[in-house]
Amino acid sequence: MSKTIGSVSTMTLNLTDPIKMTIEKMSFNQLCILVGQNGTGKTLVLKINWCMAMISNTIIGAKLMNIPSDNIKNAQYIFDKSFDDQNFNGTIEVHYENATLSITFDSGIVKNVNMEHDEDITPNAPPIFMSKETRTFDSYIHYMKLKKVFKIEGEMIKMSEEQIEKLLVMYKLYDILFMEMMLNKLENYSVPQTLVDHFKELGITKPIDQIVIDNDICDISVISEGTKINIVTFGAGEQSMINMMLAAS
């Protein structure tokens, strides 16, 4: 029986840029909370984790489909489209339950990609990184409007390379993938009762029974006790909580 790459167990960082960071086998559990002052690299670690997961899935996916894969080129693209002025220098190594991925950089250039893994392995579920740019639903609406300006329809898998590059001028790769995943997931989404209850416990002012996305007018609404309400009328804190809970469900 095949198994997935599995969750992250440890991460080793030996970097001089974009910030000096030497971490030996940082342990990850099912729930991890990173704490520290601004500028110490908390978000950097999360973005690196997302990039490494994307690269791991790409490598294993290509092997399963028996198609050629330029691992260095793919890793370069994922890191370049996830960071401004990408200038990583050093080595990153991530140990998963059933695989290990190591990447070496020289001033932003990927020099080596090495992945060791168990046999009969399959990719993980697509990784999710919710950045501060996508915490509230007005970011989704702006994204929908931009796609309409560029005459881009449908999911990312159906987009041309040129269309994706247009979006990448405005957004990071992880933001595009996150918003595409959420917009697809929330199309006429009936909120499970467990989530309805959680929203109430969190102090959300109005009950949320359904999410309604209108791609024609670039609008996202909720159905609350039979009344349609534009979701951006909720407070920013409420939107963030709703967004995070929906993403995790």
Helices and strands as residue ranges (DSSP letters): E 3-4, E 8-17, E 21-27, H 42-64, H 71-80, E 89-96, E 99-106, E 109-117, E 121-122, G 132-134, H 137-149, G 156-158, H 161-170, H 173-185, E 189-190, H 193-201, E 210-214, E 219-224, E 227-230, G 231-233, H 236-248
